[in-house]
């Protein structure tokens, strides 16, 4: 293409056909800068491609975060590790980088009573893994069981498990609330068996393993599920700690009370200031 036949509009159309929106948006600006500064053609091309790849990476992370169903407020940055002293921040941050434990399909198990931050830690790890380029899906365990049961009834369970296999990490929250007398929960065992040593699972539970006999249809399945989960696992026990959620609520209430007190004092001072002097 010579200088006379050069057509910016056609260039924009070709970039659109090639699905290069970032280059389409920036190329003219970068071309002007390259002309002024005398960039070699290779540098100009590399700059365009770097911008395109960076934007694609950003959009991919945004899509993965949206599909993950993670609570956007529950990140590791917003978790106060000082409130849960038995939880090693260094260990959690190491897991949040992903790498080897995800590659071997390892498991994270977080135990503790309600309100101590189990879900927050799990979601925080999930957010960090998305930032690192992994795909994560968060679901309440009871919701997932219902989804798998519906898939089995419609003869779609293998396809549903295959779709879940696209995620590097499944976060199953509140496993202890699943009850075998409410519905057939063997589908949960099938999920655990399907992902064993291939894809990772993070589970939060209010009860230790000894209380899981109400989750699966029979003791043998319970033992088999636990055996698979503890193999290649990291276990955090957040016991003997005051409710993390309760302490956060108490702090917010104190802040609100202090604010109300200051407002009342300010209002009283203003009333005294404007009060007419007595004769």
C-alpha positions, 0 to 999 in steps of 0.5 A, a space after each residue: 500500500 503506497 502513501 497515495 492509496 492509504 485510507 484511514 477508514 479502511 484501516 479502521 474497518 480491517 481492524 474491526 474485522 480482525 477484532 482488534 478494538 484497542 488497536 483500532 482506538 489507539 493506532 492513530 494516536 500512537 502513529 502520530 507519536 511514532 512519526 514525531 519521535 522516529 520510532 522504528 516500525 517494530 517498536 510501533 507494532 510492538 506498542 500496539 500489540 502490548 496495548 491490545 493484549 493488556 486490554 484483552 487481559 483486563 476484559 477477561 478478568 472482568 468476565 471471569 469475576 462476573 461469572 464467578 458469583 463472588 461477593 465483590 466486597 469479600 477480598 483478602 484486602 478487606 479481611 482483618 487477619 488480626 481478628 483471626 490469629 490462628 489463620 496464617 496470612 502468609 499461608 493464605 496469600 501463598 494459596 491465593 497465588 494458585 500455581 502448584 496446588 491448583 495444578 494437582 487438583 488439591 483441596 482447601 477445607 475451612 472449618 469453624 462456627 458461623 461468623 468467623 470469616 470462612 466465606 470471606 477467606 474463601 471468596 478472597 482467595 477466589 478473587 486473588 486467583 481470578 486476578 492471577 488468570 484462573 477461573 473460579 465459581 462460588 456457590 452455596 453447596 445446597 444450591 449446587 446440589 439442587 442444580 446437580 439433582 435437576 441435571 440428573 433428573 433430565 439425564 444431563 449430569 455428565 454434561 453439567 459436570 463437564 461445564 463445571 470442569 471449566 473452572 479451576 476452583 469451585 468454592 462450595 460454601 456452607 456444606 454443613 447445611 446440606 441434609 440428605 433427608 431433604 433430597 438425594 445428595 449422592 450427586 455431591 459425591 459424584 462431583 467430588 469424585 469427578 474433580 479428584 486430583 484434577 480440579 480443585 475445590 474449596 469447602 467451608 463448613 460449620 461442622 468437622 468431618 464427624 458431623 458430615 454423616 447427615 450430608 451423604 446418603 450412607 456412611 460408606 459414601 461419607 468416608 469415601 468423600 472425606 478420603 478424597 477431600 483430605 488427600 492433597 488438602 490444606 485445612 484451616 480450623 477457625 475455632 475458639 475465636 469470637 465471631 468476626 462478623 459480630 465484631 465487625 457489626 459491633 464496631 459499626 454500631 460504635 461508630 454510628 453511636 459516636 457519630 450520633 453523639 457528636 451530632 447531638 452535641 453539635 446541635 446542642 451547641 448551636 442551640 445555645 449559641 443562638 439562644 436569646 439572652 435573658 433580660 
